[in-house]
Amino acid sequence: MGFCCGSKVPELRVVVIGSIAANKSEVIQQIVESQTPDDPHETKVSVGCCTAKASGCPVNIEGCDMVLFDPPGLCDPNCTEDVMKQIQKCVSKSARHVFLFVLEIGRYTRGQRKMVESIKSTFGESVTENMIIVFKGTVPKHERRDIREAVAEEKDLLSFFVDCNERFLEFYEDEPKQFAVRKIKLHIDDIIKESQGTCYSHKMMMTAQSPAEGNEKLSLPVKICLLMGIWLGAGIGFFLFGKDFLEAGGVFGGGLGGIAGMVSSAMSKRIRERI
């Protein structure tokens, strides 16, 4: 309870992601409607306030305050990059985060696999440790299969399922939604306890992005200084000692230039971190 609520506890954000076909907004609406307003005359909050551009939708589920975010749905691999940027906006420096990934029961397509890969590459492998899979379906009760059996038949889905520590729930239209919402709350409690209250953080997202961005930013100044060093060293060697020292001067100058580039890059990185 202490990790969930209290004035000193960082805001808990629940970011709901998934394909447009899965209709994840319906899951959000049920979470919103499941809370009991303090005032019996209070108007229910609309799911429209949960978009990434807004400040989120505050809800209280069984005494736990959280803020729901509904970024644009992942429709296909071609729009993933833009959608990822919208999801990133939901991650705050001052909050902790849990993700709900909504999937259609019985469907795990190539496009959905790419979505999972994009999420991991954007947010890091640790994002799945703070994620709950919501299997949403409309299959009649007499035709439903055990989810674990269905998952076991899909190698990639099984891998994703295990990465999420097998945290899942089933969300059917013809069943009471309160049970599903309660299970979401229990899974969130587990994530909070296992992470000692930290969940997924903004720092984790920055760490996941820093290797690729860092290499791109650092390699350019190093290459420039290296080339300048080679030309300058070769020129000085040829001018002072003749053509016999042309190659040696280039190697020496290139080495100094490369070192200078790495030093300047490291210094610029420290300056950016301080800003």
C-alpha positions in Angstrom: 0.0 0.0 0.0 2.9 2.3 0.9 4.4 1.9 -2.6 1.1 2.7 -4.2 -0.3 5.8 -2.5 0.8 8.7 -0.3 1.9 12.3 -0.8 5.6 11.3 -1.1 5.0 8.6 -3.7 5.7 9.6 -7.4 2.7 9.7 -9.7 1.8 6.3 -11.1 1.1 6.4 -14.9 -0.6 3.6 -16.7 0.1 3.8 -20.4 -2.2 1.7 -22.6 -0.7 0.6 -25.9 -1.7 -1.8 -28.6 -3.1 -2.0 -32.1 -6.1 0.0 -33.3 -7.9 -3.3 -34.2 -7.7 -4.4 -30.5 -9.8 -1.4 -29.5 -7.7 -0.6 -26.5 -9.9 2.5 -25.7 -12.6 0.2 -24.6 -10.3 -1.2 -21.9 -9.5 2.3 -20.7 -13.2 3.2 -20.6 -13.9 0.2 -18.4 -11.1 1.1 -16.0 -12.5 4.6 -15.8 -16.1 3.4 -15.2 -15.0 0.9 -12.6 -14.0 3.5 -10.1 -16.5 4.7 -7.6 -16.8 8.5 -7.4 -16.5 10.1 -4.0 -19.6 12.1 -4.9 -22.5 10.1 -6.1 -23.5 12.9 -8.4 -20.0 13.2 -9.9 -19.9 12.9 -13.7 -17.9 10.0 -15.1 -14.6 11.0 -16.8 -14.5 10.6 -20.6 -11.9 8.4 -22.1 -11.0 11.2 -24.4 -9.1 13.0 -21.7 -6.5 10.1 -21.6 -4.8 11.0 -24.9 -1.0 11.7 -25.0 -1.5 15.4 -25.8 -3.6 15.8 -22.6 -2.5 15.5 -19.0 -3.9 12.0 -18.6 -7.0 10.7 -16.9 -6.8 10.5 -13.1 -8.6 7.4 -11.6 -8.6 5.7 -8.2 -8.9 1.9 -8.3 -9.4 0.2 -4.9 -7.6 3.0 -3.1 -4.7 3.4 -5.6 -4.4 6.6 -7.5 -3.1 6.4 -11.0 -3.3 8.4 -14.3 -4.3 6.6 -17.5 -2.8 7.6 -20.8 -4.1 6.5 -24.2 -1.6 7.3 -26.9 -2.4 6.7 -30.6 -2.9 3.0 -31.5 -0.3 1.1 -33.3 -1.9 0.3 -36.7 1.0 -1.0 -38.8 4.8 -1.0 -38.9 4.9 2.0 -41.2 3.4 4.4 -38.6 5.2 2.9 -35.6 8.0 5.6 -35.4 5.5 8.5 -35.1 3.4 6.6 -32.6 6.5 5.7 -30.5 7.2 9.4 -30.1 3.7 9.9 -28.8 4.1 7.1 -26.3 7.4 8.6 -25.2 5.6 11.8 -24.3 3.6 9.8 -21.7 6.8 9.0 -19.8 7.6 11.7 -17.3 10.8 12.4 -15.3 8.7 12.8 -12.1 6.5 9.6 -12.5 6.7 5.9 -12.5 5.1 3.9 -15.2 3.3 0.6 -16.0 2.3 -0.4 -19.5 -0.8 -2.3 -20.6 -0.4 -4.0 -24.0 -3.7 -4.8 -25.5 -3.8 -7.7 -28.0 -6.6 -9.4 -29.9 -7.1 -13.0 -28.7 -6.1 -15.5 -31.4 -4.1 -13.0 -33.4 -0.4 -12.4 -33.2 0.6 -11.1 -36.6 3.9 -10.1 -38.2 3.0 -6.5 -37.7 2.3 -7.0 -34.0 5.7 -8.7 -33.6 7.3 -5.7 -35.2 5.4 -3.5 -32.7 6.8 -5.4 -29.8 10.3 -5.1 -31.3 9.8 -1.3 -31.7 8.7 -1.0 -28.1 11.7 -2.9 -26.8 14.1 -0.9 -29.0 12.6 2.4 -27.9 12.1 1.7 -24.2 14.6 -1.0 -23.6 14.3 -4.7 -22.6 13.3 -3.7 -19.1 10.0 -2.3 -20.3 8.4 -5.8 -20.4 9.1 -6.2 -16.7 6.7 -3.4 -16.1 4.1 -4.6 -18.7 0.8 -6.4 -18.5 -0.7 -8.2 -21.5 -4.5 -7.7 -22.0 -5.9 -10.3 -24.3 -9.1 -8.8 -25.6 -11.7 -10.9 -27.5 -15.2 -11.5 -28.7 -15.1 -15.3 -28.9 -18.3 -17.0 -27.5 -17.8 -18.7 -24.2 -18.2 -22.2 -25.5 -15.4 -21.6 -28.2 -12.8 -20.1 -25.9 -9.5 -21.8 -25.3 -7.1 -21.7 -22.4 -4.9 -18.6 -23.1 -1.7 -20.4 -21.9 -2.3 -23.2 -24.4 -2.9 -20.7 -27.2 0.2 -18.7 -26.3 2.4 -21.8 -26.2 1.6 -22.5 -29.9 3.1 -19.1 -31.0 6.8 -19.1 -30.4 7.2 -15.3 -30.6 4.1 -14.6 -28.5 5.3 -17.1 -25.9 8.7 -15.3 -25.7 6.9 -11.9 -25.3 4.6 -13.6 -22.7 7.6 -14.8 -20.7 9.3 -11.4 -21.0 6.2 -9.9 -19.3 6.6 -12.4 -16.4 3.4 -14.0 -17.6 1.3 -11.2 -16.3 -1.9 -11.2 -18.3 -5.7 -11.1 -18.2 -8.5 -11.9 -20.5 -11.0 -9.1 -21.4 -14.3 -10.3 -23.0 -17.2 -8.1 -23.9 -19.8 -10.5 -22.4 -18.1 -10.9 -19.0 -18.2 -8.5 -15.9 -15.5 -5.9 -16.4 -14.9 -5.3 -12.7 -13.1 -8.7 -12.4 -10.7 -7.8 -15.2 -10.1 -4.3 -13.8 -9.4 -5.9 -10.4 -6.9 -8.2 -12.0 -5.1 -5.3 -13.6 -4.9 -3.6 -10.2 -3.4 -6.8 -8.7 -0.8 -7.1 -11.5 0.1 -3.4 -11.0 0.6 -4.1 -7.2 2.9 -7.0 -8.1 5.0 -4.8 -10.4 5.2 -2.1 -7.8 6.4 -4.5 -5.1 8.9 -6.3 -7.3 10.5 -3.0 -8.4 10.4 -1.6 -4.9 8.1 1.1 -6.0 10.1 2.4 -8.9 8.3 0.6 -11.9 9.5 1.9 -15.3 11.2 5.3 -15.2 12.2 8.1 -17.5 15.8 7.3 -16.8 15.3 3.7 -18.1 14.0 5.2 -21.4 17.0 7.6 -21.7 19.4 4.7 -21.0 17.7 2.6 -23.7 18.2 5.4 -26.3 21.6 6.7 -25.3 23.8 4.0 -26.9 22.4 4.5 -30.5 22.1 8.3 -30.2 25.5 8.6 -28.4 27.3 6.6 -31.2 25.7 8.8 -33.8 26.7 12.1 -32.1 30.2 11.0 -31.0 31.3 9.4 -34.2 31.0 12.6 -36.3 33.4 14.8 -34.4 35.9 12.0 -33.9 35.9 11.3 -37.7 36.4 15.0 -38.5 39.3 15.4 -36.1 40.8 12.1 -37.3 40.8 13.3 -40.9 42.1 16.7 -40.0 44.8 15.1 -38.0 45.9 12.9 -40.9 46.0 15.7 -43.4 47.8 18.1 -41.0 50.3 15.4 -39.8 51.1 14.3 -43.3 51.6 17.9 -44.4 53.9 18.8 -41.6 55.9 15.5 -42.0 56.3 16.2 -45.7 57.2 19.9 -45.2 59.8 19.3 -42.5 61.3 15.9 -43.4 60.3 15.2 -46.9 58.2 12.5 -48.5 59.8 9.7 -46.4 57.9 11.1 -43.4 54.6 11.6 -45.2 53.0 8.4 -44.1 54.5 8.5 -40.5 53.3 12.1 -40.2 49.8 11.1 -41.3 49.6 8.3 -38.8 50.9 10.5 -35.9 48.6 13.3 -36.8 45.6 11.0 -37.3 46.2 9.5 -33.8 46.4 13.0 -32.2 43.3 14.1 -34.1 41.4 11.0 -33.1 42.3 11.5 -29.4 41.3 15.2 -29.7 38.0 14.2 -31.2 37.2 11.7 -28.4 38.1 14.2 -25.7 36.0 17.0 -27.3 33.1 14.6 -27.7 33.3 13.4 -24.1 33.4 17.0 -22.9 30.4 18.0 -25.0 28.5 15.0 -23.7 29.2 16.1 -20.1 28.1 19.6 -20.9 24.8 18.3 -22.4 24.2 16.2 -19.3 24.5 19.2 -17.1 22.1 21.3 -19.1 
